[in-house]
Amino acid sequence: RRCHPAGPPGALRGTGHDPHPRRQLPDGCQPGEAECAGYEKPAHRVSIPAFELGKTEVTFADWDACVADGGCRHKSGDEGWGRDDRPVVNVS
């Protein structure tokens, strides 16, 4: 099985993950910036929840196995480029 049995639906194992903690980042036009569009004001902080990012891309072979195991629902098309070890497209 390529789907992670303890993870949420769609969690793939074997690719490794880098954890990223929750953080707050500045967004919008910061004080002193000369070129700012109206929609960039006022400056504010954006909260990004913690997440994990795969160390390698998920291939069509990984994704198709996850779909077959029932952990992933969407059977992605390959846009005519081929499947197997190519990075999967049109999934999130």
WOJO-V249758 format. One line per field, one symbol per residue. burial: + if it has 24 or more other C-alpha atoms within 12 Angstrom, else -. A space follows every 10 residues. Layout:
burial->???
This chain:
burial->-++------+ +++------- ---------- ---------- ---------- -------+++ +++++++--- ++--++---- -------++- --
